Amino acid sequence: MADKEKTAKTGQEKRVVFFENNSWYHRTKELMDDMTVKYSKKGGFQTPEEAEGSYWEYENRFRDRQREFQVGYLKNRDVMFGDYLMYWFEHIYSLRIETTTKMIGSYTLYELLLPSIESDIKLRYVTVEYLDALLERTSKICVSAGNKGRELLSLAMKDALFEGFITYNPIPETKPYKRKKPKIRVLSKEKIKLLLEAGQKVHGIWKSS
């Protein structure tokens, strides 16, 4: 009776996990190399929360594998815009850039662009108007979001055109966003002299102490 009550109280977990043989379980599905789906179950979890966490790990792994197959192997022209962006970033763009650039690109894609997609559409149906609306929403997140978002989309759409996913790249016709220029203050000779003298004094204090 207690187990049934616990299952009933877990809300969303009730749909994805279940209690069996004194532990919590969840169903699994795995996309095999021949593209068949293997179904199974995984257990041994002490709490429904642990089981649910494992369930979503398996689900995300399945979706990543499915996306990789649809985009990378089938060259599916019906691939969704968001799915293509994630595949492109992880399997194409990330392989040719340095770690720092990847971190910036990852933030731009996953924190700025993807959350701003209100209604996903197929990659081949993406238009100038669609991208302008997306970048407009993205630009409101932070000062550099519009510029960075457009830069990343430009690279992604160029590769999509090269790989044959699209026959026309709409990015060049979208609204440009100015890059935020750093403020540079040029000091006069007098102020530079004062700055150097102050630095020497501080250095002398550190040295004497």
KOLMARZA-815239 format. One record per residue (C-alpha): residue in one letter; residue number from 1; x, y, z. Coordinates in steps of 0.2 Angstrom, whole numbers, always signed. Example, Ala and Ser with C-alpha at 12.3 -4.5 7.8 and 13.67 -1.06 7.14 Angstrom:
<recs>
REC rest  nr     X     Y     Z
REC    A   1   +62   -22   +39
REC    S   2   +68    -5   +36
</recs>
This chain:
<recs>
REC rest  nr     X     Y     Z
REC    M   1    +0    +0    +0
REC    A   2   +14   +12    +4
REC    D   3   +23    +9   -12
REC    K   4    +7   +13   -22
REC    E   5    +4   +29   -12
REC    K   6   +22   +34   -16
REC    T   7   +20   +31   -34
REC    A   8    +4   +41   -34
REC    K   9   +12   +56   -26
REC    T  10   +27   +57   -38
REC    G  11   +18   +66   -51
REC    Q  12   +28   +66   -67
REC    E  13   +38   +51   -61
REC    K  14   +22   +41   -61
REC    R  15   +23   +41   -80
REC    V  16   +41   +37   -83
REC    V  17   +47   +26   -68
REC    F  18   +39   +12   -58
REC    F  19   +43    +2   -42
REC    E  20   +47   -17   -44
REC    N  21   +57   -29   -34
REC    N  22   +61   -17   -20
REC    S  23   +68    -4   -31
REC    W  24   +63   +10   -44
REC    Y  25   +64    +6   -63
REC    H  26   +62   +15   -79
REC    R  27   +60   +10   -97
REC    T  28   +74   +12  -109
REC    K  29   +76   +13  -128
REC    E  30   +92   +13  -138
REC    L  31   +94   +16  -157
REC    M  32  +105    +3  -164
REC    D  33  +118    +4  -178
REC    D  34  +105    -4  -190
REC    M  35   +93    +9  -184
REC    T  36   +81    -3  -175
REC    V  37   +76    +2  -158
REC    K  38   +80    -9  -143
REC    Y  39   +68    -8  -128
REC    S  40   +73   -13  -110
REC    K  41   +72    -7   -92
REC    K  42   +84    -2   -79
REC    G  43   +82    -3   -61
REC    G  44   +91    -3   -44
REC    F  45   +87   +15   -40
REC    Q  46   +83   +19   -22
REC    T  47   +72   +34   -26
REC    P  48   +60   +39   -40
REC    E  49   +70   +55   -42
REC    E  50   +86   +45   -46
REC    A  51   +76   +34   -58
REC    E  52   +69   +49   -67
REC    G  53   +86   +57   -69
REC    S  54   +92   +41   -77
REC    Y  55   +77   +40   -88
REC    W  56   +80   +58   -95
REC    E  57   +99   +54   -98
REC    Y  58   +93   +39  -109
REC    E  59   +80   +49  -118
REC    N  60   +93   +63  -122
REC    R  61  +105   +50  -128
REC    F  62   +92   +42  -139
REC    R  63   +87   +59  -146
REC    D  64  +105   +64  -149
REC    R  65  +108   +48  -158
REC    Q  66   +92   +50  -168
REC    R  67   +97   +67  -173
REC    E  68  +114   +62  -178
REC    F  69  +107   +48  -189
REC    Q  70   +94   +59  -198
REC    V  71  +106   +74  -201
REC    G  72  +123   +66  -203
REC    Y  73  +118   +49  -212
REC    L  74  +102   +52  -221
REC    K  75  +106   +70  -225
REC    N  76   +87   +73  -222
REC    R  77   +81   +89  -230
REC    D  78   +66   +88  -219
REC    V  79   +76   +90  -203
REC    M  80   +70  +103  -191
REC    F  81   +79  +120  -190
REC    G  82   +83  +117  -171
REC    D  83   +89   +99  -173
REC    Y  84  +101  +105  -187
REC    L  85  +108  +119  -177
REC    M  86  +112  +107  -163
REC    Y  87  +119   +93  -174
REC    W  88  +130  +106  -184
REC    F  89  +137  +113  -168
REC    E  90  +141   +97  -160
REC    H  91  +147   +87  -175
REC    I  92  +154  +100  -188
REC    Y  93  +158  +117  -180
REC    S  94  +165  +110  -164
REC    L  95  +178  +100  -173
REC    R  96  +186  +115  -181
REC    I  97  +187  +127  -167
REC    E  98  +197  +130  -151
REC    T  99  +189  +127  -134
REC    T 100  +187  +146  -130
REC    T 101  +177  +149  -146
REC    K 102  +167  +133  -143
REC    M 103  +162  +140  -126
REC    I 104  +156  +156  -133
REC    G 105  +147  +147  -147
REC    S 106  +139  +135  -135
REC    Y 107  +132  +149  -125
REC    T 108  +126  +158  -140
REC    L 109  +117  +143  -147
REC    Y 110  +110  +135  -131
REC    E 111  +107  +150  -120
REC    L 112  +102  +163  -133
REC    L 113   +96  +156  -150
REC    L 114   +87  +140  -146
REC    P 115   +77  +147  -131
REC    S 116   +72  +161  -143
REC    I 117   +64  +149  -156
REC    E 118   +46  +151  -153
REC    S 119   +40  +139  -166
REC    D 120   +52  +127  -174
REC    I 121   +51  +124  -193
REC    K 122   +60  +113  -206
REC    L 123   +77  +120  -210
REC    R 124   +73  +121  -229
REC    Y 125   +58  +133  -225
REC    V 126   +68  +145  -215
REC    T 127   +66  +163  -222
REC    V 128   +74  +180  -220
REC    E 129   +58  +185  -211
REC    Y 130   +59  +170  -199
REC    L 131   +77  +173  -195
REC    D 132   +74  +192  -192
REC    A 133   +61  +188  -180
REC    L 134   +72  +175  -171
REC    L 135   +86  +188  -170
REC    E 136   +75  +201  -164
REC    R 137   +70  +191  -149
REC    T 138   +87  +185  -146
REC    S 139   +94  +203  -146
REC    K 140   +83  +208  -131
REC    I 141   +93  +195  -120
REC    C 142  +109  +205  -119
REC    V 143  +118  +219  -129
REC    S 144  +129  +207  -139
REC    A 145  +116  +193  -142
REC    G 146  +110  +200  -159
REC    N 147  +127  +201  -166
REC    K 148  +133  +184  -159
REC    G 149  +118  +175  -164
REC    R 150  +118  +181  -182
REC    E 151  +137  +177  -183
REC    L 152  +134  +159  -178
REC    L 153  +118  +157  -189
REC    S 154  +129  +163  -203
REC    L 155  +141  +149  -201
REC    A 156  +128  +136  -199
REC    M 157  +118  +141  -214
REC    K 158  +134  +142  -225
REC    D 159  +137  +124  -220
REC    A 160  +119  +119  -223
REC    L 161  +120  +126  -241
REC    F 162  +137  +118  -244
REC    E 163  +130  +101  -238
REC    G 164  +114  +102  -249
REC    F 165  +101  +104  -235
REC    I 166   +96  +121  -242
REC    T 167   +97  +129  -259
REC    Y 168   +97  +147  -253
REC    N 169  +105  +155  -238
REC    P 170   +94  +169  -231
REC    I 171  +107  +176  -218
REC    P 172  +115  +189  -229
REC    E 173   +98  +198  -231
REC    T 174   +94  +198  -213
REC    K 175   +96  +214  -202
REC    P 176  +114  +216  -196
REC    Y 177  +117  +220  -178
REC    K 178  +132  +231  -173
REC    R 179  +146  +223  -163
REC    K 180  +148  +232  -146
REC    K 181  +164  +241  -146
REC    P 182  +175  +242  -131
REC    K 183  +177  +260  -123
REC    I 184  +195  +265  -125
REC    R 185  +200  +280  -115
REC    V 186  +216  +289  -121
REC    L 187  +226  +297  -107
REC    S 188  +235  +313  -109
REC    K 189  +254  +314  -106
REC    E 190  +251  +322   -89
REC    K 191  +239  +309   -83
REC    I 192  +250  +295   -89
REC    K 193  +265  +302   -79
REC    L 194  +253  +303   -63
REC    L 195  +248  +285   -66
REC    L 196  +266  +279   -68
REC    E 197  +271  +288   -52
REC    A 198  +257  +281   -42
REC    G 199  +261  +264   -48
REC    Q 200  +279  +266   -43
REC    K 201  +274  +272   -26
REC    V 202  +262  +256   -24
REC    H 203  +276  +245   -30
REC    G 204  +288  +253   -17
REC    I 205  +276  +250    -3
REC    W 206  +274  +232    -8
REC    K 207  +293  +230   -10
REC    S 208  +296  +238    +7
REC    S 209  +283  +227   +16
</recs>
